[in-house]
């Protein structure tokens, strides 16, 4: 996944707000930390949180990340 994304800089939104708009208007999944994710899911009812503790399965030392 990182190889694909790092070779295509256009897949990285510049802001959280831009990432959320991409989720709403494109076929796009947005990874962000859980507190920001929960905040935005509460304010944009068309969004949903997928994969709670997504990266904890990979590395117990990473922060709690989620995907919109």
C-alpha positions as semicolon CSV with decimal commas, in nm:
position;residue;x (nm);y (nm);z (nm)
1;X;0,000;0,000;0,000
2;X;0,278;0,246;0,090
3;X;0,469;0,176;-0,234
4;X;0,158;0,255;-0,438
5;X;0,074;0,568;-0,241
6;X;0,427;0,707;-0,221
7;X;0,465;0,684;-0,598
8;X;0,146;0,891;-0,643
9;X;0,161;1,213;-0,437
10;X;-0,180;1,320;-0,569
11;X;-0,345;1,061;-0,338
12;X;-0,245;1,261;-0,026
13;X;-0,488;1,536;0,074
14;X;-0,325;1,849;0,214
15;X;-0,572;1,888;0,503
16;X;-0,814;1,675;0,704
17;X;-1,101;1,875;0,557
18;X;-0,983;1,795;0,204
19;X;-0,953;1,425;0,293
20;X;-1,309;1,423;0,426
21;X;-1,435;1,588;0,107
22;X;-1,256;1,321;-0,098
23;X;-1,428;1,050;0,109
24;X;-1,765;1,213;0,047
25;X;-1,716;1,279;-0,325
26;X;-1,473;1,016;-0,453
27;X;-1,395;0,648;-0,412
28;X;-1,143;0,724;-0,134
29;X;-1,054;0,585;0,208
30;X;-0,889;0,827;0,451
31;X;-0,661;0,713;0,735
32;X;-0,640;0,932;1,042
33;X;-0,600;0,902;1,415
34;X;-0,903;0,794;1,616
35;X;-0,985;1,114;1,807
36;X;-1,000;1,319;1,486
37;X;-1,195;1,042;1,316
38;X;-1,454;1,021;1,595
39;X;-1,491;1,401;1,600
40;X;-1,558;1,415;1,226
41;X;-1,789;1,112;1,218
42;X;-2,007;1,287;1,479
43;X;-2,026;1,601;1,265
44;X;-2,071;1,436;0,924
45;X;-2,338;1,169;0,966
46;X;-2,274;1,027;0,617
47;X;-1,928;0,912;0,730
48;X;-1,852;0,596;0,923
49;X;-1,551;0,467;1,107
50;X;-1,401;0,146;0,969
51;X;-1,132;-0,067;1,129
52;X;-1,108;0,057;1,486
53;X;-0,760;-0,016;1,618
54;X;-0,661;-0,085;1,255
55;X;-0,287;-0,052;1,303
56;X;-0,270;-0,202;1,650
57;X;-0,288;-0,539;1,479
58;X;0,036;-0,454;1,297
59;X;0,235;-0,279;1,568
60;X;0,132;-0,236;1,931
61;X;0,343;0,083;1,958
62;X;0,156;0,281;1,692
63;X;-0,116;0,527;1,783
64;X;-0,476;0,422;1,742
65;X;-0,551;0,492;1,376
66;X;-0,883;0,460;1,196
67;X;-1,014;0,485;0,845
68;X;-1,311;0,684;0,712
